[in-house]
Amino acid sequence: MNVVTHIHELKELIQQHQRKQHSIGFVPTMGFLHEGHLTLAKEARDHNDIVVMSIFVNPLQFGPNEDFESYPRDMNRDQRLAEEAGVDILFTPDVKEMYQGEPSITMTVQKRADVLCGKKRPGHFDGVVTVLTKLFHLIEPTKVYFGLKDAQQVAVIEALIQDFFFDLHLVAVPTVREADGLAKSSRNVYLSERERQEAPALYKALKQGEVAVEKGERDPKRIYQLIEKELLQTSGEIDYIDIYSYPELEPLQHLTGKVILAVAVKFSKARLIDNVIFHVPESGEKLV
Amino acid sequence: MNVVTHIHELKELIQQHQRKQHSIGFVPTMGFLHEGHLTLAKEARDHNDIVVMSIFVNPLQFGPNEDFESYPRDMNRDQRLAEEAGVDILFTPDVKEMYQGEPSITMTVQKRADVLCGKKRPGHFDGVVTVLTKLFHLIEPTKVYFGLKDAQQVAVIEALIQDFFFDLHLVAVPTVREADGLAKSSRNVYLSERERQEAPALYKALKQGEVAVEKGERDPKRIYQLIEKELLQTSGEIDYIDIYSYPELEPLQHLTGKVILAVAVKFSKARLIDNVIFHVPESGEKLV
């Protein structure tokens, strides 16, 4: 595995692979790798000639009250895990390498940003699309890999690719789950024993919503109530229960097309999120 | 010459050339080609395996009171001229092909935009960088060609390329001039006979400024006065005389580094612009 910190080194390696017409799978991360990242890397490994991973804690996507400085970093461990996952090139630039002075041109996400987790993080996705535009230009990937756990991020990046005609394919990788359905997350270790037992309720609630839609329910209010009822049985505090079209993330009066059901629940020391995305069956069509 | 209107056709042709590792010279235009465009095309022809020209009147770079609808178009003539200039692929999309619905993500030029001609065209360069980002992604040029007649546009596009790490080289082609120094422009035909005789004063004034700097003058106010004195001898109305660092386009108290002297003069039926860009000799160093 090549570990490079400078853009010119990265580009030299990328050009070598381009000359051989190699397909490039790209996994952008902020490091402190967990199973989710490694699943993305393995997926990239299986479907591309080479795998590039970036580790860059992007200051532009942190708000003034967010934890940029204290965001966890462990480069030695990350390097080992990336190499084990089959990464060929690990790009670990510092902030100066990625942001050379005040920008002359900025990007602003006008849609899909001000809902779900983005509601409380103004400017977050502006930072995400800016750094990804730079990384896409440096790495020129054939495919780029993101986890559906952060379905809003996937929706925004689909918009980025479509709006600006990026010549690459986004692969949205399904959320990896524990045996009891709980979405894997580095934050699960902060749950108390009781909370850990309650936490599968998020996925259970979402699945109940999905099943109700399959059975013919099309009223988002009724789906909301079903999900809420299940979540109220936990000791957590419901942050949001949202039902939107996907990937547009627009509210629906009547469920149709592709939809997302998404929840966030605050436990004592961890805020958990989860979602399900599915096609609503044609209207009138009851599966039971 | 291949003339293509659809993105998928364009990409197919581009991919054929990429497989052959051809270098691609790109000349973006809004059509109604004149000698300036053809100079860019010839420059591209001389230094690349293939030449791609786009003709697209980009609505996003026109203000609400500007002449998008009435902007001159003559596709038949343009096709002939492009072919004669050695263009291999002429891309002529319609608006729907380039803008598929309301954008989710926008670009804003924060620097270099609100000076010179951009002062009176808010949003103009936002439209320019948006459409160029799309075109760069579709065409993946090795080199892209712009005329230095519009030096502000060149400065903004240099910022675009630098800020977002576009993997391409901008070639800024010097302004083509008549024998008497007047910058060539489609608008020169609107000058009266007397105005046509006066019009070389723009370049003469700029060169006087440049010579004064070469001789040791570093005070922008004195350079301004020199240029103004020359322009006041014409019947035109001075729109602006600006002296900035280049390509940053920031005001200078004392001339140093690379600078631009730029003027705009309104004659009865034509507004003419011109500029000179040069390195200021090291301080203290008098050439005379």
Interface residues (C-beta under 8 A of the other chain):
Chain A: I7 K11 R19 Q21 Q100 E102 P103 S104 I105 T106 M107 T108 V109 Q110 K111 R112 V129 T133 K134 H137 L138 E140 V156 A159 L160 Q162 D163 F164 F165 F166 D167
Chain B: I7 K11 R19 Q21 Q100 E102 P103 S104 I105 T106 M107 T108 V109 Q110 K111 R112 V129 T133 K134 H137 L138 E140 V156 A159 L160 Q162 D163 F164 F165 F166 D167
